Amino acid sequence: MHSQHATPIRISAFAGPAEAIEAGIGTWCTLAVDLPLRIAAETLRFTSRRLQAQADHFAALGGCSSLKAAVALQTTFLTQGVAAYQAEAITLSREVAEAASVKAA
């Protein structure tokens, strides 16, 4: 089993109900509006890059003169695709962590 470190929730004292409400709205805005929009924008950018890579790959496959060349091209494409998805997972994780740390600060 993996040991996970939980991020402590910081609770600060508020001068009054208005400050508590304002802080709550700020947290809600960050986590329920800003973060999903950031993730959606990054996901669309990633999808665009992958679709472009797919289109380029299909065009290159059309120019292959042998099965060996097509297999080599396909292998390269798949390897690069896996690397791109791994990098995107890191990018999205970073987006979430940044949003959470901004609110925790």
C-alpha positions as CSV (number, residue, x, y, z in Angstrom):
1,M,0.0,0.0,0.0
2,H,1.1,3.5,-0.7
3,S,1.3,6.0,2.0
4,Q,-0.4,9.2,0.9
5,H,0.3,12.5,2.5
6,A,-2.9,14.5,3.0
7,T,-2.8,18.2,2.5
8,P,-3.9,19.8,5.8
9,I,-6.9,22.1,5.6
10,R,-6.0,25.4,7.0
11,I,-8.7,27.2,8.9
12,S,-8.1,30.7,9.8
13,A,-10.1,32.9,12.1
14,F,-12.4,35.4,10.5
15,A,-13.3,38.8,11.9
16,G,-16.9,38.2,11.1
17,P,-19.4,36.4,9.0
18,A,-18.8,38.7,6.0
19,E,-15.2,37.6,5.8
20,A,-16.1,34.0,6.2
21,I,-18.6,34.3,3.3
22,E,-16.1,36.1,1.1
23,A,-13.5,33.4,1.8
24,G,-16.0,30.7,1.0
25,I,-17.0,32.4,-2.3
26,G,-13.4,32.8,-3.2
27,T,-12.7,29.1,-2.6
28,W,-15.8,28.1,-4.5
29,C,-14.9,30.3,-7.4
30,T,-11.4,28.8,-7.6
31,L,-12.4,25.2,-7.3
32,A,-15.8,25.1,-9.0
33,V,-15.2,27.7,-11.8
34,D,-11.5,28.6,-12.4
35,L,-10.1,25.1,-12.0
36,P,-12.5,23.3,-14.3
37,L,-12.0,26.1,-16.9
38,R,-8.2,25.7,-16.7
39,I,-8.5,21.9,-17.1
40,A,-10.9,22.2,-20.0
41,A,-8.6,24.7,-21.8
42,E,-5.6,22.5,-21.3
43,T,-7.5,19.4,-22.4
44,L,-8.6,21.2,-25.6
45,R,-5.1,22.3,-26.3
46,F,-3.9,18.7,-25.8
47,T,-6.6,17.3,-28.0
48,S,-5.7,19.7,-30.7
49,R,-2.1,18.6,-30.6
50,R,-3.0,14.9,-30.7
51,L,-5.4,15.4,-33.6
52,Q,-2.8,17.3,-35.5
53,A,-0.3,14.5,-34.8
54,Q,-2.9,11.9,-36.0
55,A,-3.5,13.8,-39.2
56,D,0.2,14.1,-39.8
57,H,0.7,10.4,-39.1
58,F,-2.1,9.4,-41.6
59,A,-0.5,11.6,-44.2
60,A,2.9,10.0,-43.6
61,L,1.4,6.5,-43.7
62,G,0.1,7.3,-47.2
63,G,3.7,7.9,-48.3
64,C,5.1,4.6,-47.0
65,S,6.5,2.3,-49.7
66,S,6.7,-0.8,-47.7
67,L,5.1,-2.6,-44.8
68,K,8.4,-2.3,-42.8
69,A,8.3,1.5,-43.2
70,A,4.6,1.6,-42.2
71,V,5.3,-0.5,-39.1
72,A,8.3,1.7,-38.1
73,L,6.2,4.8,-38.6
74,Q,3.3,3.4,-36.5
75,T,5.7,2.3,-33.7
76,T,7.2,5.8,-33.6
77,F,3.7,7.4,-33.6
78,L,2.5,5.2,-30.7
79,T,5.7,5.7,-28.7
80,Q,5.3,9.5,-29.0
81,G,1.6,9.3,-28.2
82,V,2.2,7.4,-25.0
83,A,4.9,10.0,-24.0
84,A,2.4,12.8,-24.8
85,Y,-0.3,11.3,-22.7
86,Q,2.1,10.9,-19.8
87,A,3.3,14.5,-20.1
88,E,-0.3,15.6,-20.2
89,A,-1.2,13.8,-17.0
90,I,1.7,15.6,-15.3
91,T,0.5,18.9,-16.7
92,L,-3.1,18.4,-15.5
93,S,-1.8,17.3,-12.1
94,R,0.2,20.4,-11.8
95,E,-2.8,22.6,-12.7
96,V,-4.8,21.0,-9.9
97,A,-2.0,21.3,-7.4
98,E,-1.5,24.9,-8.3
99,A,-5.1,25.7,-7.9
100,A,-5.2,23.9,-4.5
101,S,-2.1,25.6,-3.3
102,V,-3.3,29.0,-4.2
103,K,-6.4,28.5,-2.1
104,A,-4.4,27.0,0.8
105,A,-2.1,30.0,0.9
